[in-house]
Amino acid sequence: MAVKLTIDAFEFLGFEVPDSIGFGGTQSLTVHKLPGGSRVVDSMGRDDAPLEWSGIFTGASALSRARFLDGYRIAGTIRKLTWGTFSYNVVIREFMPKYERDNHIPYRIVCEVVEDLTTPITQVYRSDIDTEIDDDMTNAGNLSANLASSKFGAILAAIAKLQGNIAILLGVYNAAKQGLVSVVNMEMSVISTIQTTIDGIQGEISGVEALMSNGIGALTNLFGSGAPVVTGGNGSSIGAQGAALLQAAAIEMANFATLGQISASLALVNRNLGYINGYPNAQQVTVVGGSLVDLALQYYGDATQWTVIAAANSLNDPAISGQVTLTIPPASTTPANIGGGSDIDHWMGGDVALSGVQDLNAVAGLTKSQQMILRRLLTNPGGYKWHPTYGAGVLAHVGDITGNLPYIEGLIISQMQLEQGVANPSVSFDVSGDDVMANIQYTDLQTNSRQFLSFTVTA
């Protein structure tokens, strides 16, 4: 903990400074249990936990510094404890130095909180990377909408396809952000999907730019570099057809510049997502034996998050053998998928199906894969206590689905990416009157086959 730590005039130095200091505490509650199982809970106020840490006094002054601090304990008076942005009035309840030699005295200290002087946090702001990615995504979407209608059929079709894919990209991104405090907590598989989509769009942009360059070049060859302009006076006129061609060229040149701006915005998004995908806020820890489950409980307070650590270290077994150095990425809101595991959102057991003699059998293969996908798509987020972001909740969009198809498409793709055994999902829609049918294609990794799945949502 590379910060200044003091109790009144005493400043802790060197090995006296701990790696960490816990803070917080509990809320004092009185629980009244009523007949029928109802409860009335009265909040009595905060109950701050003691502030405690340990360190080592070293050097020629180790003994005298330890005895000086012990004098604070003996006096039993209120002292001001500060580190970083934290500040408390405390009384030293325990100070336990252990004499080993004059220049090496390990110690442990416990401070009872009298008053928390730390400035409270009343508003949480998004991280800068959130703001940058949101702004660049929005800018790319706005620029895409501002592309002018081309006069050339091939370019017009290419632009329409590009605009559709950018809309899908925004849908995937917005769906993936739902329920997250920051994009830093976004699933790595979803980040990879977004980056792959952006790479594809960048390729499309290059293709459209090539078509535009060819079109503009053809017009230049037709009229020459000194082509006359349309005038109503003494200048020569190229006629209505020539004027229309020059207008078409002007549109393509403006679109060419807009495409460059879209490409630049998406390149920034890819760069920032790359920072997240590289676990910039991760910790490196070295452990000997143990379990990823215990590490998840220690670092995230949630044992189910062991799969996040497993995915970051290319592991599929929670047991740790020997001494290893592991990457502990930022906490995620949804356990990650890991190769070779079970359906992680239903890991207590498999689904069932009727056998040939009407017994119940556990489903497997393509049937299980399709049941997993449908369950995820039709479950509303928050439906599972342990996995609050599980589920696409497609049926929640009944009534507005025809006007929001890019968002629904992104929602389906982003959720399917979280299913193990599923790769390269794509979605199309058939709209007939008030009926909308979602047509899903995906690669089943167990059989390495392309699969199709459809279901109807009635608007």
MOLIN-V569324 format. One record per pair of residues at least 6 apart in sequence whose ideal C-beta (glycine too) atoms are under 7 Angstrom apart, sorted by the first residue. I is the first residue (numbers start at 1). J is the second residue. Records with the same first field share a line. If there is no record, write none. Layout:
BEGIN
I: J  J
END
This chain:
BEGIN
1: 17  18  19  20  21
3: 83  84
4: 11  83
5: 12  17  83
6: 82
7: 72  79  81
8: 79  80
10: 68  69
12: 55
14: 58
15: 55  56  58
16: 55  56  57
17: 55
18: 53  54  55
21: 51  53  83
23: 51  86
24: 49
25: 46  47  48  49
26: 47
27: 43  46  47
28: 44  45  47
29: 41  42  43  44
30: 42  44
31: 39  41
32: 39  40
33: 39
34: 40
48: 113  116
50: 93  110  111  112  113
51: 81  88  90  111  113
52: 109  110  111
53: 109
54: 106  107  108
55: 107
56: 104  105  106
57: 65  66  105  107
58: 103  104
59: 103
60: 103
62: 102  103  104  105
63: 102  105
66: 97  105  107
69: 95
70: 95  97
72: 79  92
73: 92  95
76: 91
78: 89  91  114
79: 90  92
80: 87  89
81: 88  90  111
85: 118
86: 118
87: 117  118
88: 113  115  116  117
89: 114  115  117
90: 111  112  113  114
91: 111  112  114
92: 109  111
93: 110  111  112
94: 109  110
95: 107  109
96: 107  108
97: 105  107
98: 105  106  107
99: 105
100: 106
126: 182
127: 182  184
129: 183  184  272  275
130: 182  183
132: 268  272
133: 183  269  272  273
136: 265  268  269
137: 170  173  269
139: 265
140: 166  262  265  266
141: 166  170
143: 258  261  262
144: 163  166  262
146: 258
147: 159  163  255  258
148: 251  254  255
149: 156
150: 156  159  251  252  255
151: 248  251
152: 215  248
154: 211
155: 208  211  212  215  252
158: 207  208  211
159: 208
161: 204
162: 201  204  205  208
165: 201  204
166: 201
167: 406
168: 406  409  410
169: 194  197  198  201
170: 406
171: 406  407  409  410  411
172: 193  194  197  410  413  414
173: 194
174: 407  410
175: 407  410  411  414
176: 186  190  414
177: 183
178: 381
179: 333  381  388  389
180: 186  333
183: 276
184: 276  281  330
185: 330  331  332  333
186: 276
187: 332  334  336  418
188: 277  311  336
189: 337  417  418
190: 414  417
191: 273  276  277
192: 277
193: 413  414  417
194: 273
195: 270  273
198: 266  269  270
201: 266
202: 263  266
205: 259  262  263
208: 259
209: 256  259
212: 252  255  256
215: 252
216: 249  252  253
219: 245  249
227: 238
228: 235  236  238
229: 235
230: 237  238  243
231: 237
279: 312  327  329
281: 330
282: 327  328  329  330
283: 328
284: 325  327
285: 326  328
286: 323  325
287: 320  324  326
288: 323
289: 320  321
290: 320
291: 318  319  320
292: 306  309  310  318  320
293: 303  306  318
295: 306  309  328
296: 302  303  305  306  309
297: 303
299: 328
300: 331
304: 335  386
305: 331  332  335
306: 318
307: 335  336  338  344
308: 329  332  335  336
309: 326  328
310: 316  318  338
311: 336  338
312: 327  329
313: 326  327
316: 338  339  340  341
333: 388  389
334: 387  389  390  418
335: 344  387
337: 344  418  420
341: 420
343: 372
345: 384  387  390
350: 362  363  368
351: 362  363  368  371
352: 360  361  362  363
353: 361  363  367
354: 360
355: 361
363: 371
365: 446
366: 444  447  451
369: 421  422  444
370: 453
372: 419
373: 416  419  422  453
376: 390  391  392  415  419
377: 392  394  412  415
378: 394  395
379: 390  391  393
380: 391  393  396
381: 388  389  390  391  393
382: 388
383: 391
384: 390
392: 411  412  415
394: 408  411  412  457
395: 457
397: 404  408
398: 457  458  459
399: 459
401: 408  436  457  459
402: 431  436  459
405: 429
409: 427
412: 427  438  440
413: 425  427
416: 422  425  442
417: 425
421: 444  445  446
422: 442
423: 442  443  445
424: 442  443
425: 440  442
426: 441
427: 438  439  440
428: 439
429: 436  437  438  439
430: 437  439
434: 458  459
435: 456  458
436: 457  459
437: 454  456
438: 454  455  457
439: 454
440: 453  454
441: 450  452
442: 451
443: 450
444: 451
END
